[in-house]
Amino acid sequence: MSTNGDNINNNDDKQTFTMLYFASARDITKVSSEKIPISSDPNSNSDSLDSNSLSINQLTNLLLTRYPGLKPILEHSMYAVNMVYVEKNENEVKIRPDDEVAIIPPVSGG
């Protein structure tokens, strides 16, 4: 049997969260969602970070490293973690494996 389709239990060393991109953020990243390993924080050594979580600040740094074009979008966007809005300076909020994080860009309307 092939295990390629069964990613649920085969990714033990790469615990991931789901990142969702909407509107202008999706336009820049060219994807609507992706799985990102928790350990992919570019500003840390693998042992210097709680390997089971990322702070909001670490997430922002990670996203800007992956997608530099997001900078003007992130300056005016909000994050939602598991469908709850969080302030970008709330570093007590941690992103953990299997969490769902969305960038909510500003919207215009009338």
Kinemage of the C-alpha trace (Angstrom):
@kinemage 1
@onewidth
@group {chain A} dominant
@subgroup {mainchain}
@vectorlist {calphas} color= white
{ca met a 1} P 0.000 0.000 0.000
{ca ser a 2} L 1.184 3.478 -0.793
{ca thr a 3} L 1.209 5.987 2.032
{ca asn a 4} L 1.626 9.040 -0.203
{ca gly a 5} L -2.029 10.024 0.124
{ca asp a 6} L -2.090 9.656 3.897
{ca asn a 7} L -0.430 12.859 5.086
{ca ile a 8} L -2.254 13.020 8.400
{ca asn a 9} L 0.157 10.799 10.327
{ca asn a 10} L 3.193 10.859 8.062
{ca asn a 11} L 4.238 14.421 8.863
{ca asp a 12} L 5.355 13.963 12.470
{ca asp a 13} L 8.515 16.066 12.269
{ca lys a 14} L 6.826 18.746 10.205
{ca gln a 15} L 3.804 19.783 12.204
{ca thr a 16} L 1.828 22.238 10.111
{ca phe a 17} L -0.835 24.895 10.302
{ca thr a 18} L -3.060 26.044 7.450
{ca met a 19} L -2.576 29.561 6.124
{ca leu a 20} L -5.499 31.132 4.239
{ca tyr a 21} L -5.090 34.051 1.857
{ca phe a 22} L -7.964 36.253 0.700
{ca ala a 23} L -8.349 39.058 -1.845
{ca ser a 24} L -5.107 41.022 -2.358
{ca ala a 25} L -3.116 38.577 -0.203
{ca arg a 26} L -4.215 35.740 -2.494
{ca asp a 27} L -3.271 37.831 -5.539
{ca ile a 28} L 0.278 38.226 -4.214
{ca thr a 29} L 0.829 34.652 -3.002
{ca lys a 30} L -0.953 33.065 -5.995
{ca val a 31} L -2.511 30.511 -3.635
{ca ser a 32} L -5.678 30.564 -1.562
{ca ser a 33} L -4.238 28.324 1.144
{ca glu a 34} L -1.172 26.334 2.069
{ca lys a 35} L 0.166 24.127 4.842
{ca ile a 36} L 3.186 25.665 6.545
{ca pro a 37} L 5.494 23.786 8.912
{ca ile a 38} L 5.588 25.321 12.380
{ca ser a 39} L 9.377 25.015 12.340
{ca ser a 40} L 9.745 27.202 9.250
{ca asp a 41} L 10.310 30.438 11.178
{ca pro a 42} L 13.222 32.019 9.275
{ca asn a 43} L 14.464 33.976 12.301
{ca ser a 44} L 15.100 31.063 14.592
{ca asn a 45} L 17.355 28.115 15.021
{ca ser a 46} L 15.374 24.907 15.162
{ca asp a 47} L 16.095 24.496 18.896
{ca ser a 48} L 15.657 28.129 19.987
{ca leu a 49} L 11.905 28.270 19.318
{ca asp a 50} L 9.053 26.430 20.936
{ca ser a 51} L 8.875 23.873 18.162
{ca asn a 52} L 5.127 23.486 18.672
{ca ser a 53} L 4.079 27.095 18.132
{ca leu a 54} L 4.684 30.430 16.441
{ca ser a 55} L 3.889 33.872 17.810
{ca ile a 56} L 2.035 36.381 15.653
{ca asn a 57} L 5.282 38.325 15.221
{ca gln a 58} L 7.101 35.169 14.088
{ca leu a 59} L 4.261 34.446 11.660
{ca thr a 60} L 4.543 37.931 10.169
{ca asn a 61} L 8.300 37.520 9.720
{ca leu a 62} L 7.816 34.110 8.143
{ca leu a 63} L 5.215 35.418 5.684
{ca leu a 64} L 7.364 38.409 4.710
{ca thr a 65} L 10.305 36.104 4.071
{ca arg a 66} L 8.191 33.838 1.868
{ca tyr a 67} L 6.241 36.631 0.160
{ca pro a 68} L 7.967 40.039 0.390
{ca gly a 69} L 5.147 41.557 -1.667
{ca leu a 70} L 2.791 41.028 1.285
{ca lys a 71} L 4.389 43.852 3.274
{ca pro a 72} L 1.952 46.622 2.260
{ca ile a 73} L -0.984 44.225 2.666
{ca leu a 74} L 0.053 43.023 6.128
{ca glu a 75} L 0.499 46.601 7.333
{ca his a 76} L -3.272 47.106 6.988
{ca ser a 77} L -4.589 43.573 7.491
{ca met a 78} L -5.781 41.573 10.446
{ca tyr a 79} L -5.134 37.958 11.331
{ca ala a 80} L -7.746 35.438 12.362
{ca val a 81} L -6.576 32.332 14.218
{ca asn a 82} L -9.171 29.584 14.219
{ca met a 83} L -11.768 32.153 13.092
{ca val a 84} L -11.031 34.556 15.972
{ca tyr a 85} L -9.562 37.953 15.124
{ca val a 86} L -6.267 38.700 16.861
{ca glu a 87} L -4.245 41.877 17.090
{ca lys a 88} L -0.877 41.716 15.357
{ca asn a 89} L 0.867 42.773 18.571
{ca glu a 90} L -0.723 39.959 20.623
{ca asn a 91} L 2.366 37.816 20.990
{ca glu a 92} L 0.754 35.759 23.731
{ca val a 93} L -1.375 34.224 20.964
{ca lys a 94} L 0.386 31.133 19.653
{ca ile a 95} L -0.173 29.343 16.377
{ca arg a 96} L -0.052 25.616 16.918
{ca pro a 97} L -0.192 22.530 14.705
{ca asp a 98} L -3.511 22.118 12.902
{ca asp a 99} L -4.524 25.742 13.530
{ca glu a 100} L -6.083 27.732 10.722
{ca val a 101} L -4.742 31.245 10.226
{ca ala a 102} L -6.188 33.761 7.785
{ca ile a 103} L -4.979 37.115 6.556
{ca ile a 104} L -7.972 39.437 6.445
{ca pro a 105} L -7.080 42.337 4.157
{ca pro a 106} L -9.004 45.590 4.374
{ca val a 107} L -12.129 45.637 2.265
{ca ser a 108} L -13.891 48.557 0.725
{ca gly a 109} L -17.573 48.835 0.284
{ca gly a 110} L -20.417 51.171 0.422
